[in-house]
Amino acid sequence: MQQDGIGKRRERARTDPNRSPFFDGNRDRLYGLLTERAVNTLSFYLMELNMEAHFWLVAYWKENRIPKQGSWDEVNGNAFLRKMLKGEPEQIYHPLSGAPMLTVDPKNLAQRILAIRGHLAKEWIRDLEEVSEFGADLVREVALESLQSNFSALGLHASERMPAEEEDPRFILPSRDGDAKADGA
C-alpha cells in the first residue's frame, strides 16, 4: 500500500462501513475524468499561447493516457501527474533548423493541470448540486404530460379541468391550532 497522504486517506475510507463497495472506483474514475478535462483545457489554452508546449502536451498525453480500468493510481490520473511532476525540462528544437526554440517544463504543466483540475472540481460540484432539481423537474414534467394525456383521452379541455384550489369550497387547510377550516375562512 502506498504511504503518501492519498494512500492514507484511501485506507481510512475503506474502513467506513457506510461506504458503497463502488465508492472508491467511482471516485477514482471521477478524478481521472477531472484530470482528462484539465489536460484538455490546458491543451486548448496552450494552443492559443504556446504551440510548442501544446504539441509537447498532446504527444505526452498520447503516450501516457489515463486508463478507464487498472490500479487506482492509474485510473484517477495520479500516475500520469506524478510522472509529469518528476519529469525534467525538455528542450524543443525548431523542426527545420534544429535550433533550440524553448524549454518545456513538465513539472510546471503538471502543476497547472492540478490547478485547473481543482477549479473544474468546484464547477462540477455546483453542477451536481442541481441534479436533484433536474430530477424533480423531470418527474413533474412527465406527471403533467400524463395528466394532459388523461384529460385529452376523456375529451376534457383545459377550461373544463378541476377548479383552482382557491375556487373550490371543498379545499380545506389545517389551521395552526389543529382544527380544519375552509380556505379563506
Backbone torsions as a table, in degrees:
resi	resn	phi	psi	omega
1	MET	NA	142.2	180.0
2	GLN	-71.7	140.9	-175.1
3	GLN	-102.6	13.0	177.9
4	ASP	-79.9	178.9	-179.0
5	GLY	-59.2	-36.0	-179.0
6	ILE	-65.9	-45.0	-179.6
7	GLY	-62.7	-38.8	179.6
8	LYS	-66.6	-44.3	177.9
9	ARG	-62.9	-39.6	-179.2
10	ARG	-64.1	-42.0	-179.7
11	GLU	-65.1	-41.3	176.8
12	ARG	-62.2	-38.2	-179.4
13	ALA	-65.3	-34.6	-179.7
14	ARG	-65.9	-29.1	-177.4
15	THR	-83.7	-4.9	179.7
16	ASP	-77.2	114.1	-177.0
17	PRO	-69.8	-14.2	-179.3
18	ASN	-87.0	-3.4	-178.6
19	ARG	-84.1	140.7	174.7
20	SER	-69.7	150.8	176.8
21	PRO	-64.3	-19.0	-179.7
22	PHE	-90.8	-4.4	-174.1
23	PHE	-57.2	-50.8	-177.2
24	ASP	-61.2	-46.9	-179.1
25	GLY	-62.6	-42.4	179.3
26	ASN	-66.5	-42.6	179.2
27	ARG	-63.4	-45.0	-179.1
28	ASP	-62.9	-41.7	179.2
29	ARG	-65.9	-38.2	177.7
30	LEU	-63.2	-42.7	175.5
31	TYR	-60.0	-41.7	178.6
32	GLY	-61.8	-43.3	177.8
33	LEU	-63.4	-41.3	177.4
34	LEU	-61.9	-40.7	179.5
35	THR	-66.2	-42.6	177.1
36	GLU	-59.0	-47.5	179.6
37	ARG	-62.2	-38.0	179.2
38	ALA	-66.1	-40.8	177.0
39	VAL	-62.8	-44.9	179.6
40	ASN	-63.3	-40.1	179.4
41	THR	-64.6	-47.0	179.1
42	LEU	-63.9	-40.1	178.2
43	SER	-59.2	-42.3	178.0
44	PHE	-62.9	-45.5	177.9
45	TYR	-59.7	-45.6	-178.5
46	LEU	-65.6	-30.6	177.5
47	MET	-59.4	-34.6	179.4
48	GLU	-81.8	-33.0	-169.6
49	LEU	-107.2	-32.5	-172.4
50	ASN	-154.4	89.5	-174.4
51	MET	-61.3	-35.9	-178.7
52	GLU	-64.8	-44.5	177.3
53	ALA	-65.3	-36.8	176.9
54	HIS	-59.2	-50.1	-179.4
55	PHE	-62.8	-37.8	177.4
56	TRP	-62.3	-46.8	-178.1
57	LEU	-64.4	-40.5	178.5
58	VAL	-62.7	-44.0	179.0
59	ALA	-64.3	-42.3	178.3
60	TYR	-61.8	-43.1	-179.9
61	TRP	-61.7	-43.6	-179.6
62	LYS	-61.9	-34.9	-179.4
63	GLU	-82.1	-21.4	-171.0
64	ASN	-132.2	43.7	-177.8
65	ARG	-57.9	151.9	176.4
66	ILE	-85.0	118.7	-177.6
67	PRO	-74.3	156.4	176.5
68	LYS	-84.7	-18.8	177.5
69	GLN	-134.6	150.1	179.0
70	GLY	142.3	-158.2	179.7
71	SER	-69.4	156.7	-176.7
72	TRP	-62.7	-32.3	-179.3
73	ASP	-67.7	-31.8	178.0
74	GLU	-80.0	-45.3	-175.2
75	VAL	-65.7	-35.8	-177.6
76	ASN	-85.4	-0.5	175.3
77	GLY	89.7	-3.3	-178.2
78	ASN	-68.1	-35.0	177.8
79	ALA	-64.4	-41.4	177.1
80	PHE	-59.0	-49.7	-178.2
81	LEU	-70.0	-38.5	-179.8
82	ARG	-61.2	-42.1	179.2
83	LYS	-63.2	-40.9	177.7
84	MET	-66.0	-42.9	-178.7
85	LEU	-63.7	-28.2	178.7
86	LYS	-89.3	-8.3	-176.3
87	GLY	-69.6	148.7	177.3
88	GLU	-90.1	148.8	176.2
89	PRO	-55.5	142.5	-178.2
90	GLU	-119.7	135.3	178.0
91	GLN	-82.0	131.9	176.2
92	ILE	-102.2	129.8	-177.1
93	TYR	-108.4	150.3	177.0
94	HIS	-64.6	133.1	-174.5
95	PRO	-66.1	-27.3	-178.0
96	LEU	-95.4	-48.4	-175.9
97	SER	-87.5	-23.5	-177.4
98	GLY	79.1	5.7	179.3
99	ALA	-75.9	144.2	177.4
100	PRO	-63.0	134.5	-179.3
101	MET	-105.6	-50.4	179.5
102	LEU	-162.7	170.1	178.0
103	THR	-111.4	130.6	176.1
104	VAL	-100.9	127.4	-179.7
105	ASP	-104.8	103.3	-179.2
106	PRO	-57.3	-35.4	-180.0
107	LYS	-61.8	-44.1	178.5
108	ASN	-62.7	-43.3	178.8
109	LEU	-64.2	-40.3	178.7
110	ALA	-62.6	-41.9	178.2
111	GLN	-63.7	-37.3	176.6
112	ARG	-67.2	-38.8	176.9
113	ILE	-62.4	-43.1	178.8
114	LEU	-61.9	-41.8	179.3
115	ALA	-65.0	-43.4	178.7
116	ILE	-64.9	-40.9	178.7
117	ARG	-59.4	-40.7	177.1
118	GLY	-63.3	-42.4	178.5
119	HIS	-65.8	-42.8	178.1
120	LEU	-62.5	-39.1	179.0
121	ALA	-59.1	-43.3	178.5
122	LYS	-63.5	-40.7	177.1
123	GLU	-63.2	-44.3	-179.0
124	TRP	-64.1	-36.3	178.1
125	ILE	-60.8	-46.2	178.1
126	ARG	-60.7	-42.2	179.2
127	ASP	-65.3	-41.8	-177.8
128	LEU	-69.3	-25.7	176.8
129	GLU	-64.9	-19.7	179.8
130	GLU	-88.1	-4.6	-177.2
131	VAL	-57.6	-44.2	-179.7
132	SER	-62.1	-42.3	178.4
133	GLU	-61.9	-45.2	179.9
134	PHE	-63.0	-38.3	177.4
135	GLY	-63.6	-44.7	179.1
136	ALA	-64.4	-40.2	177.4
137	ASP	-62.3	-40.8	179.4
138	LEU	-64.6	-45.1	178.3
139	VAL	-61.4	-44.0	179.4
140	ARG	-62.4	-43.3	179.6
141	GLU	-61.5	-46.1	-179.6
142	VAL	-66.6	-39.4	178.3
143	ALA	-63.6	-42.0	178.4
144	LEU	-65.3	-41.4	177.0
145	GLU	-61.5	-40.6	179.3
146	SER	-64.6	-43.8	177.5
147	LEU	-62.0	-44.6	179.4
148	GLN	-62.2	-39.6	178.4
149	SER	-63.9	-43.2	178.8
150	ASN	-64.0	-43.3	177.8
151	PHE	-63.6	-40.4	179.1
152	SER	-64.5	-39.8	179.7
153	ALA	-64.2	-30.1	178.7
154	LEU	-85.5	-4.2	179.6
155	GLY	79.1	17.5	178.5
156	LEU	-88.9	147.9	175.8
157	HIS	-104.8	169.0	-177.3
158	ALA	-56.4	-38.3	-178.0
159	SER	-72.3	-18.8	-179.0
160	GLU	-94.3	1.1	-179.0
161	ARG	-72.1	178.9	-176.8
162	MET	-57.5	144.1	178.3
163	PRO	-66.2	157.4	177.5
164	ALA	-61.0	153.0	-177.3
165	GLU	-56.7	-36.5	-177.6
166	GLU	-67.5	-27.0	-177.0
167	GLU	-89.2	-16.6	-175.1
168	ASP	-86.6	112.8	-178.4
169	PRO	-66.5	-16.0	-179.0
170	ARG	-83.9	-8.2	-178.9
171	PHE	-73.8	118.1	-174.4
172	ILE	-121.4	131.5	176.7
173	LEU	-109.1	139.3	174.8
174	PRO	-71.4	139.7	177.9
175	SER	-85.8	172.8	-178.1
176	ARG	-67.3	-28.8	-178.0
177	ASP	-85.9	4.7	175.6
178	GLY	97.3	-17.9	177.6
179	ASP	-80.0	145.5	176.6
180	ALA	-85.1	137.9	175.3
181	LYS	-140.9	155.1	-179.3
182	ALA	-68.8	146.4	179.2
183	ASP	-60.7	134.0	178.4
184	GLY	85.2	-2.3	-178.1
185	ALA	-91.5	NA	NA
